[in-house]
Amino acid sequence: MKIFMDKDFLLDSDVARELYHGHAAALPIIDYHCHLDPAMIAQDRRFTSITELWLGGDHYKWRAMRANGVDERYITGSASDWEKFEKWAETVPYTFRNPLYHWTHLELRTAFGIDKLLNPETARAVFDECNARLHDDQAMSARGLMRRYGVEVVCTTDDPVDSLEYHRAIADSGFEIKVLPTWRPDKAMAVEDAAAFKAYVGRLSEAADTDIATFSDFADALQRRHDFFGEHGCRLSDHGISEFYAEDFTDSEIAGIFGKVMSGHCLDAGEVLRFKSRMLLLFGEMDADSGWTQQFHYGTIRNSNSRMMAAIGPDTGFDSIGEFNTAQSCARFLDRLDRHGKLAQTILYNLNPCANEVMATMTGNFQDGSVPGKIQFGSGWWFNDQLDGMARQMNALSLLGLLSRFVGMLTDSRSFLSYPRHEYFRRCLCNLIGSDVERGLIPFTGYEGERLRRMVEDISYYNAKNYFKF
């Protein structure tokens, strides 16, 4: 029986252990997609307690606590920090085989040096020890945690109307870790809610310092903001979509749809799809012209629980994997951009793992020889960033594309304690490859052995560094 989470955690062979300890473990982290709050980095936030740092905003933990019968008062409600932490500690022993169990103890060990297993018996000691470190150790701030984990670049997720004032403050402060914005224009295509969209156009008008009366004005304002983001170091866009949109439309139709929604009228389903199709194409063209990388996270059913949405808002743990037949529209969308020389570097993330092979083959349709791995099949995302999900994504990519050109892992997190997910991924990667070597499926001698070692280093760090050129 192996010891739980020893130095060779998840590494089942000598080859896996050599690849991880000798070639993956010490490499820096490029976290090219996350949801960290740049204000916290700019202010070098000192956290009041482990509860704020660990449970604040973490809907992964919130979902587990609800499933364990914990009342909402102890999750997002008015309970004290200790009461919330205690309820989380009571839940942890029920998370066996859930990645939360591994993440919890990796984070305690790597951030706080705590080897205790978290459970109701150890909860108070762990709570007090973490809080003492947070209070006494200057290196346990937001920036200190990023340094501790060897982070080199972070890309946050930002709306086009964001002032980016905190990104400017971070850059001006001389902080050695790059913190760059990512263009996330989802609200600029959300015409299904006419009132919310009209209000958003007003905010965009103010941010771009221009009047918006027509669709052409709207597109020009977005271009101004796109340019503004570029001036602040942005090199990626990101789109959170349920499915891809590639309906036929005419310019006059889009102008009419924009006018209709700005007049406060609700659109029919066809009009919504045509407008989203136009916007997705427009954003792709902007990214290509600017030399950015575009990312598409698709396949989510968001905010399914209307009662809880009304009570505590979005992004609180009530989302799930969706079933969308979107392969044809994805191919059509990418082909439109490619046909006109406007297909930027692209990363495709599917939430439903049944589409792994679909996306792995989709990337191969639009590689053009200009950049290794120009079209990427993104890492296991959200419900899939666990051992089985990561392995399934890498297996599909290996069988149908080039795993060697994969740009690797990201945190997709709001927490400064989520960086061990990169360690988790690297251990999984090394074990996957090591297993193939042990089974005689991959050679590990001479040139091939060196290529395999370099492959691990590339996927862990160098591919992302070369692909994004931050």
C-alpha positions as CSV (number, residue, x, y, z in Angstrom):
1,M,0.0,0.0,0.0
2,K,1.4,3.4,-1.0
3,I,1.6,6.3,1.4
4,F,-1.0,8.9,0.7
5,M,0.4,11.9,-1.2
6,D,4.0,11.2,-0.8
7,K,6.7,12.7,-3.1
8,D,5.8,10.2,-5.8
9,F,2.0,10.8,-5.6
10,L,0.3,9.7,-8.8
11,L,3.7,8.5,-10.2
12,D,3.4,4.7,-10.7
13,S,6.7,3.9,-12.5
14,D,10.4,4.8,-12.4
15,V,10.0,6.6,-15.8
16,A,7.1,8.7,-14.5
17,R,9.1,9.6,-11.4
18,E,12.1,10.6,-13.5
19,L,10.0,12.7,-15.9
20,Y,8.2,14.5,-13.1
21,H,11.0,15.2,-10.6
22,G,13.7,15.7,-13.3
23,H,11.8,17.6,-16.0
24,A,8.4,18.9,-14.9
25,A,8.3,19.8,-11.2
26,A,10.6,22.8,-11.1
27,L,9.4,24.6,-14.3
28,P,7.6,28.0,-13.9
29,I,3.8,28.3,-14.3
30,I,2.2,30.2,-17.2
31,D,-1.5,30.5,-16.1
32,Y,-2.9,31.7,-19.4
33,H,-6.6,31.5,-18.3
34,C,-7.9,32.3,-14.8
35,H,-10.4,34.4,-13.0
36,L,-8.2,36.0,-10.3
37,D,-9.3,39.5,-9.3
38,P,-6.5,41.9,-10.5
39,A,-7.5,44.4,-7.7
40,M,-6.2,41.8,-5.2
41,I,-2.9,41.6,-7.0
42,A,-2.5,45.3,-7.4
43,Q,-3.2,45.8,-3.7
44,D,-1.2,42.7,-2.7
45,R,-4.1,41.5,-0.7
46,R,-3.5,40.1,2.8
47,F,-6.2,37.6,3.6
48,T,-8.1,37.9,6.8
49,S,-8.5,34.1,7.2
50,I,-8.1,30.8,5.4
51,T,-11.9,30.9,4.9
52,E,-11.6,34.0,2.8
53,L,-8.7,32.7,0.8
54,W,-9.9,29.1,0.4
55,L,-13.7,29.2,0.4
56,G,-14.5,32.7,-0.9
57,G,-15.8,32.3,-4.4
58,D,-14.9,28.6,-4.8
59,H,-18.0,27.1,-6.2
60,Y,-16.3,23.7,-6.5
61,K,-16.2,23.5,-2.7
62,W,-19.7,25.0,-2.4
63,R,-21.2,22.3,-4.6
64,A,-19.6,19.6,-2.4
65,M,-20.9,21.2,0.8
66,R,-24.4,21.4,-0.5
67,A,-24.3,17.8,-1.6
68,N,-23.2,16.9,1.9
69,G,-26.3,18.6,3.4
70,V,-24.7,21.8,4.6
71,D,-27.0,24.7,4.9
72,E,-26.4,27.7,2.6
73,R,-25.7,29.9,5.7
74,Y,-22.4,28.1,6.1
75,I,-21.5,28.4,2.4
76,T,-22.4,31.8,1.1
77,G,-24.4,33.1,4.0
78,S,-23.8,34.9,7.3
79,A,-22.0,32.3,9.3
80,S,-18.6,33.1,10.8
81,D,-15.4,32.2,9.1
82,W,-14.8,29.5,11.6
83,E,-18.2,28.0,11.2
84,K,-17.8,27.9,7.4
85,F,-14.4,26.3,7.7
86,E,-15.7,23.8,10.2
87,K,-18.4,22.7,7.8
88,W,-15.9,22.4,5.0
89,A,-13.7,20.3,7.2
90,E,-16.7,18.1,8.0
91,T,-17.3,17.7,4.2
92,V,-13.7,16.8,3.2
93,P,-13.8,13.2,4.3
94,Y,-16.8,12.7,2.2
95,T,-14.9,13.8,-0.9
96,F,-12.9,10.6,-1.4
97,R,-12.4,10.1,-5.2
98,N,-13.4,13.7,-5.9
99,P,-10.4,15.9,-7.0
100,L,-11.3,18.2,-4.2
101,Y,-9.8,15.8,-1.7
102,H,-6.4,15.8,-3.5
103,W,-6.5,19.6,-4.2
104,T,-7.3,20.3,-0.6
105,H,-4.3,18.5,0.8
106,L,-1.9,19.6,-2.0
107,E,-2.8,23.2,-1.2
108,L,-2.4,22.8,2.5
109,R,1.0,21.2,2.0
110,T,2.4,23.4,-0.7
111,A,1.1,26.7,0.7
112,F,1.2,26.2,4.4
113,G,3.5,23.2,5.0
114,I,0.6,21.4,6.7
115,D,0.7,17.6,6.4
116,K,-2.4,16.9,8.6
117,L,-5.4,15.4,6.9
118,L,-8.3,17.8,7.1
119,N,-11.3,16.4,9.0
120,P,-13.5,17.4,12.0
121,E,-10.8,16.3,14.4
122,T,-8.1,18.4,12.9
123,A,-10.2,21.3,11.7
124,R,-9.5,23.7,14.6
125,A,-5.7,23.1,14.5
126,V,-5.6,23.6,10.8
127,F,-7.7,26.7,10.9
128,D,-5.6,28.3,13.6
129,E,-2.3,27.3,11.9
130,C,-3.3,28.7,8.5
131,N,-4.6,31.9,10.0
132,A,-1.4,32.4,12.0
133,R,0.7,32.0,8.8
134,L,-1.6,34.4,6.9
135,H,-1.4,37.0,9.7
136,D,2.4,36.7,10.5
137,D,4.0,35.8,7.2
138,Q,4.3,38.7,4.7
139,A,4.9,36.1,1.9
140,M,1.3,34.8,2.3
141,S,-0.2,37.8,0.4
142,A,-1.6,37.5,-3.1
143,R,1.7,38.4,-4.7
144,G,3.6,36.2,-2.2
145,L,1.5,33.2,-3.1
146,M,2.1,33.7,-6.8
147,R,5.9,33.9,-6.2
148,R,5.8,30.8,-4.0
149,Y,4.4,28.8,-6.8
150,G,6.8,30.0,-9.4
151,V,4.2,31.8,-11.5
152,E,5.6,33.7,-14.5
153,V,2.5,34.9,-16.3
154,V,-1.2,35.3,-15.3
155,C,-4.0,36.2,-17.7
156,T,-7.1,37.4,-16.0
157,T,-10.6,37.5,-17.5
158,D,-11.9,41.0,-18.3
159,D,-14.9,42.6,-19.9
160,P,-14.4,45.1,-22.7
161,V,-15.7,47.9,-20.6
162,D,-13.2,47.3,-17.8
163,S,-10.9,50.2,-17.1
164,L,-7.9,47.9,-16.6
165,E,-6.8,50.3,-13.9
166,Y,-5.5,47.5,-11.7
167,H,-3.5,46.0,-14.6
168,R,-1.9,49.4,-15.0
169,A,-1.2,49.7,-11.3
170,I,0.4,46.2,-11.3
171,A,2.6,47.0,-14.3
172,D,3.6,50.4,-12.8
173,S,4.5,48.8,-9.5
174,G,7.4,46.8,-11.0
175,F,5.9,43.4,-10.0
176,E,8.0,40.8,-11.7
177,I,5.2,38.5,-12.6
178,K,3.3,39.5,-15.7
179,V,-0.5,40.0,-15.1
180,L,-2.2,40.6,-18.4
181,P,-5.9,41.1,-19.2
182,T,-7.9,38.8,-21.4
183,W,-10.7,40.1,-23.6
184,R,-14.0,38.4,-22.6
185,P,-16.8,40.1,-24.7
186,D,-19.7,37.7,-23.8
187,K,-22.0,40.5,-22.8
188,A,-21.5,42.3,-26.1
189,M,-23.4,39.5,-27.8
190,A,-26.0,38.7,-25.2
191,V,-29.0,40.2,-27.0
192,E,-31.4,37.6,-25.7
193,D,-32.0,40.0,-22.7
194,A,-32.8,43.3,-24.5
195,A,-32.8,45.5,-21.4
196,A,-29.5,44.1,-20.1
197,F,-27.9,44.4,-23.6
198,K,-29.1,48.0,-24.0
199,A,-27.6,48.9,-20.6
200,Y,-24.4,47.2,-21.6
201,V,-24.2,49.3,-24.8
202,G,-24.5,52.4,-22.6
203,R,-21.5,51.3,-20.5
204,L,-19.5,50.5,-23.6
205,S,-20.3,53.9,-25.1
206,E,-18.9,55.5,-21.9
207,A,-15.8,53.3,-21.8
208,A,-15.0,53.9,-25.5
209,D,-15.9,57.6,-25.2
210,T,-18.1,57.5,-28.3
211,D,-21.8,57.6,-29.2
212,I,-23.4,54.4,-30.2
213,A,-26.5,54.7,-32.4
214,T,-26.0,52.0,-35.0
215,F,-24.4,48.6,-35.3
216,S,-21.5,50.2,-37.1
217,D,-21.0,52.5,-34.1
218,F,-21.2,49.5,-31.8
219,A,-18.5,47.6,-33.8
220,D,-16.3,50.7,-33.8
221,A,-16.6,51.1,-30.1
222,L,-15.6,47.5,-29.5
223,Q,-12.6,47.9,-31.8
224,R,-11.5,50.9,-29.7
225,R,-11.7,48.8,-26.6
226,H,-9.9,45.9,-28.3
227,D,-7.1,48.3,-29.2
228,F,-7.1,49.6,-25.6
229,F,-6.7,46.0,-24.3
230,G,-3.8,45.4,-26.7
231,E,-2.1,48.5,-25.4
232,H,-2.3,47.0,-21.9
233,G,-0.6,43.7,-22.9
234,C,-3.7,41.7,-23.8
235,R,-2.8,38.8,-26.2
236,L,-5.8,36.5,-25.7
237,S,-9.6,36.6,-26.0
238,D,-11.9,34.2,-24.3
239,H,-15.5,33.3,-25.1
240,G,-17.9,31.5,-22.8
241,I,-20.6,30.1,-25.1
242,S,-23.1,27.4,-24.9
243,E,-22.5,26.5,-28.5
244,F,-20.9,27.8,-31.6
245,Y,-22.8,30.2,-33.8
246,A,-22.5,30.2,-37.6
247,E,-25.9,31.2,-39.1
248,D,-26.1,33.1,-42.4
249,F,-26.8,36.8,-42.1
250,T,-26.7,40.0,-44.1
251,D,-25.3,43.4,-43.0
252,S,-28.7,44.9,-43.3
253,E,-30.3,42.2,-41.1
254,I,-27.7,42.7,-38.4
255,A,-28.2,46.5,-38.5
256,G,-31.9,45.9,-38.2
257,I,-31.6,43.5,-35.3
258,F,-29.3,45.9,-33.4
259,G,-31.8,48.7,-33.9
260,K,-34.7,46.5,-32.8
261,V,-33.0,45.4,-29.5
262,M,-31.9,49.0,-28.8
263,S,-35.5,50.1,-29.1
264,G,-36.3,47.7,-26.3
265,H,-37.9,45.0,-28.4
266,C,-37.3,41.3,-27.7
267,L,-35.8,39.3,-30.5
268,D,-37.0,36.0,-31.8
269,A,-34.7,32.9,-31.7
270,G,-33.5,33.3,-35.3
271,E,-32.5,36.9,-34.8
272,V,-30.6,36.1,-31.6
273,L,-28.6,33.4,-33.5
274,R,-27.9,35.6,-36.4
275,F,-26.6,38.4,-34.2
276,K,-24.4,36.1,-32.2
277,S,-23.0,34.6,-35.4
278,R,-22.1,38.1,-36.6
279,M,-20.5,39.0,-33.3
280,L,-18.5,35.8,-33.0
281,L,-17.1,36.4,-36.5
282,L,-16.4,40.1,-35.7
283,F,-14.4,39.1,-32.6
284,G,-12.5,36.5,-34.6
285,E,-11.5,39.0,-37.2
286,M,-10.3,41.5,-34.5
287,D,-8.2,38.8,-32.9
288,A,-6.6,37.8,-36.2
289,D,-5.8,41.4,-37.1
290,S,-4.2,41.9,-33.7
291,G,-2.2,38.7,-33.7
292,W,-4.1,37.4,-30.6
293,T,-5.1,33.9,-29.6
294,Q,-8.8,33.2,-29.3
295,Q,-10.2,30.8,-26.8
296,F,-13.7,29.2,-26.8
297,H,-15.1,27.5,-23.7
298,Y,-18.3,25.9,-24.8
299,G,-20.9,23.4,-23.6
300,T,-22.2,24.8,-20.3
301,I,-25.7,25.0,-19.0
302,R,-25.3,28.0,-16.6
303,N,-27.4,29.1,-13.6
304,S,-29.8,26.1,-13.8
305,N,-31.3,26.8,-10.4
306,S,-33.4,29.9,-10.8
307,R,-34.3,30.1,-7.1
308,M,-30.6,30.2,-6.1
309,M,-29.8,32.5,-9.1
310,A,-32.3,35.0,-7.7
311,A,-30.9,34.6,-4.2
312,I,-27.1,34.7,-4.6
313,G,-26.4,35.4,-8.3
314,P,-24.3,33.7,-11.0
315,D,-21.1,31.7,-10.7
316,T,-22.1,30.2,-7.4
317,G,-22.1,26.5,-8.3
318,F,-25.3,25.8,-10.2
319,D,-23.9,25.1,-13.6
320,S,-23.6,21.7,-15.4
321,I,-22.4,20.0,-18.6
322,G,-24.7,20.6,-21.5
323,E,-25.6,18.5,-24.5
324,F,-25.2,20.5,-27.7
325,N,-24.8,19.3,-31.2
326,T,-22.4,22.0,-32.2
327,A,-19.7,20.3,-34.3
328,Q,-21.0,21.5,-37.7
329,S,-21.4,25.1,-36.5
330,C,-17.9,25.1,-35.0
331,A,-16.5,23.8,-38.3
332,R,-18.5,26.4,-40.3
333,F,-17.4,29.2,-38.0
334,L,-13.7,28.3,-38.2
335,D,-13.9,27.8,-41.9
336,R,-15.4,31.3,-42.4
337,L,-12.4,32.9,-40.7
338,D,-9.9,30.6,-42.4
339,R,-11.4,31.3,-45.9
340,H,-10.8,35.0,-45.5
341,G,-7.3,34.7,-43.9
342,K,-8.7,35.7,-40.5
343,L,-8.3,32.6,-38.4
344,A,-6.2,33.4,-35.4
345,Q,-4.4,31.0,-33.1
346,T,-7.3,29.2,-31.5
347,I,-7.9,27.0,-28.4
348,L,-11.1,24.9,-28.2
349,Y,-12.3,23.7,-24.8
350,N,-15.4,21.4,-24.6
351,L,-17.1,20.9,-21.3
352,N,-18.8,17.6,-22.4
353,P,-16.2,14.9,-22.6
354,C,-18.2,13.1,-25.2
355,A,-16.9,15.7,-27.6
356,N,-13.2,15.0,-26.9
357,E,-12.7,13.2,-30.2
358,V,-14.8,15.8,-32.0
359,M,-12.6,18.6,-30.9
360,A,-9.4,16.7,-31.3
361,T,-10.2,16.1,-34.9
362,M,-11.6,19.6,-35.4
363,T,-8.2,21.1,-34.7
364,G,-6.7,19.1,-37.5
365,N,-9.0,20.7,-40.1
366,F,-7.4,24.1,-39.8
367,Q,-3.7,23.7,-39.1
368,D,-1.9,25.6,-41.8
369,G,1.8,25.1,-41.1
370,S,2.3,28.6,-39.9
371,V,2.6,27.8,-36.2
372,P,3.1,24.4,-34.5
373,G,-0.2,23.5,-33.0
374,K,-1.9,26.7,-34.3
375,I,-5.4,25.2,-33.5
376,Q,-5.3,23.7,-30.0
377,F,-7.5,21.2,-28.2
378,G,-7.7,22.8,-24.8
379,S,-7.0,21.0,-21.5
380,G,-9.7,19.3,-19.5
381,W,-11.9,22.1,-18.4
382,W,-14.0,22.7,-15.3
383,F,-15.7,19.4,-14.5
384,N,-12.9,17.7,-16.5
385,D,-9.8,19.1,-14.7
386,Q,-9.4,15.9,-12.7
387,L,-7.4,12.8,-13.2
388,D,-9.8,10.9,-15.5
389,G,-10.8,14.1,-17.4
390,M,-7.3,15.2,-18.0
391,A,-6.2,11.8,-19.1
392,R,-9.1,11.4,-21.5
393,Q,-8.4,14.8,-23.1
394,M,-4.7,13.9,-23.5
395,N,-5.5,10.4,-24.8
396,A,-7.9,11.9,-27.4
397,L,-5.3,14.4,-28.5
398,S,-2.6,11.8,-28.6
399,L,-4.5,9.5,-30.8
400,L,-5.9,12.1,-33.2
401,G,-3.3,14.9,-33.1
402,L,0.0,15.8,-31.6
403,L,0.2,15.8,-27.8
404,S,3.8,17.0,-28.2
405,R,2.5,20.4,-29.3
406,F,-0.1,20.8,-26.5
407,V,0.1,24.1,-24.6
408,G,-0.8,22.4,-21.3
409,M,-2.7,23.3,-18.1
410,L,-4.3,26.4,-16.6
411,T,-6.1,27.0,-13.3
412,D,-9.4,28.6,-14.6
413,S,-9.7,29.6,-10.9
414,R,-10.6,32.5,-8.7
415,S,-8.3,31.3,-5.9
416,F,-4.6,32.1,-5.2
417,L,-4.3,28.6,-3.8
418,S,-5.2,26.8,-7.1
419,Y,-1.7,26.7,-8.6
420,P,-1.2,23.1,-7.4
421,R,-3.5,22.1,-10.2
422,H,-0.5,22.6,-12.4
423,E,1.4,20.1,-10.3
424,Y,-1.6,17.7,-10.4
425,F,-1.6,18.0,-14.2
426,R,2.1,17.5,-14.6
427,R,2.0,14.4,-12.4
428,C,-0.8,13.0,-14.4
429,L,1.0,13.8,-17.7
430,C,4.2,12.1,-16.5
431,N,2.4,9.1,-15.3
432,L,0.5,8.7,-18.5
433,I,3.7,8.8,-20.6
434,G,5.6,6.7,-18.1
435,S,3.0,4.0,-18.3
436,D,3.4,3.9,-22.1
437,V,7.1,3.5,-21.7
438,E,6.8,0.7,-19.2
439,R,4.4,-1.1,-21.5
440,G,6.9,-0.8,-24.4
441,L,4.7,1.6,-26.4
442,I,7.2,4.4,-26.5
443,P,11.1,4.1,-26.6
444,F,13.1,5.8,-23.8
445,T,16.6,5.5,-25.1
446,G,18.9,7.7,-27.2
447,Y,17.3,10.4,-29.3
448,E,13.8,9.3,-28.5
449,G,14.4,9.3,-24.8
450,E,15.6,12.9,-25.0
451,R,12.7,13.9,-27.2
452,L,10.3,12.4,-24.6
453,R,11.9,14.3,-21.7
454,R,11.7,17.5,-23.8
455,M,8.1,16.7,-24.6
456,V,7.2,16.7,-20.9
457,E,9.1,20.0,-20.4
458,D,7.3,21.5,-23.5
459,I,3.8,20.6,-22.4
460,S,4.5,21.7,-18.8
461,Y,5.9,25.1,-19.8
462,Y,7.8,25.8,-23.1
463,N,4.9,25.2,-25.5
464,A,2.8,27.9,-23.8
465,K,5.8,30.2,-23.6
466,N,6.5,29.9,-27.4
467,Y,2.9,29.8,-28.4
468,F,1.7,33.0,-26.6
469,K,4.9,34.9,-26.8
470,F,4.1,37.1,-23.8
